[in-house]
């Protein structure tokens, strides 16, 4: 079973490596590629989501190659304002930025504008100005999130069973006891929270160690992401203390104080997940946050309870005890599954929105994969319910009879179906962790609302080149190039060059000026004087001996 589960989960987590940002730049002042006659006092960028500035990762480089900004960018809601020095000379200015969106994902990019006239030699951005997030860091974030989900499951399920269903005659510890599983959940939850918090520094800063400073540490720790994870660690500590009290008092019905404490800890801990992810940045945050809390809580109860049934109850309880416990658990599981499905549908309606978003985006396809796996799990769960119903027909058995307790054929079949449920749901959790690192369909489809765009990926023998041109009309257009390998991972580029030609109208190749914004991302301006099918050629040199040319045709209106 593990031979199938682990590779599948790894593939889903690798899918989580984001290629683009989770929010878009809706507009800039001055506009990208514009030639202005009067020097602006600030550059303003408007995003599709609220953003936070990353310390010392936002700058404006002047025609002389020196910084033209004052170094005090301010992010207010959806706008980023970069104050400029006075007395800037004429020529081309390069704006490079790195900000963090409302769902705590970094956004990098850049553009140019010119004062009075473009420079003969425009400024270039160093790789450190807006470094991309390494795929290994993004993958590490997804893995940490997956471990966190596992910790939540191992903590919630055993705690629930210990307080309500565990037979008093059975020990709570041991290699397969619920107390041992709950302790594992405590450690997994704590380690995952610490790992996510630690990874957020290179994730936010682009793995630039030189930028690790007191200011950057305060920016991450003081962000909603940092506060949420510190609160989660506090909840884990509180849960560990309650767990010790429950174990010390042996298994029994908890008092009102314990129930209230567990409820407060549970709701608080669950809320730390959506406030540091996509739900808080959605168009209806009140709905998506509540739905995500319900979704996670139902998942933890269902899968956590299944884990206890699989590794403890089905192996250690007698048929008489199982005949009492399993029907109750089955009803709880059905309620949890109902909440899980309803909350998941509510989130999908908000984050996906349209049928095209469901089938035409990576996020939508992950949602479909998750729904398909869940449907399989529900089918297996129905088989488990049928087996559970059979326990009520079992004759009384002697709990001390180990043979009757462990070799009942119905128990063996139940163990197999529950194992299948847990195994497939583990893959579902991997899909969920991948969704956290994938641009929501609503964002991926929206794009810049005020302009058209041409987007294509051209594959050569050395690389894949993503080509974005907007507005794909006559006049000035903005060009963005992204170089990746066959797996979608960014690759460093030593030199960029390109041309555009319209042979049907006798227009010979025109050079496209390109600026390296990061090691794998270049941008430039291209003017289409007339409409037609323009032929584009972009040559990318990887090193001294390796270069290739990507060609495509764009229809300009």
Secondary structure, 3 states (H helix, E strand, C coil): CHHHHHHHHHHHHHCCCCCCCCCCEEEEECCCCCEECCCCCEEEEEECCCEEECCCCCEEECCCCCECECCCCEEECCEEEEEECCCCCCEEEEEEEEEEECCCCEEEEEEEEEECCCCCCCCCCCCCCCCCCCHHHHHHHHHHHHHHHHHHHHHHHHHHHHHHCCCCCCCCCCCCCHHHHHHHHHHHHHHHHHHHHHHHHHHHHCCCHHHCCHHHHHHHHCCHHHHHHHHHHHHHHHHHHHHHHHHHCCCCCCCHHHHHHHHHHHHHHHHHHHCCCHHHHCCCHHHHHHHHHHHHHHHHHHHHHHHHHHHHHHHHCCHHHHHHHHHHHHHHHHHHHHHHHHHHHHHHHHHCCCHHHHHHCHHHHHHHHHHHHHHHHHHHHHHHHHHHHHHCCCCCCCCCCHHHHHCCHHHHHHHHHHHHHHHHHHHHHHHHHHHHCCCCHHHHHHCCCCCCCEEEEEECCCCEEEEEEECCCCEEEEEEEEEECCCCCECCCCEEEEEEEEHHHCEEEEECCEEEEECCEEEEEEEECCCEEEEEEEEEECCCCCEEEEEEEEEEC
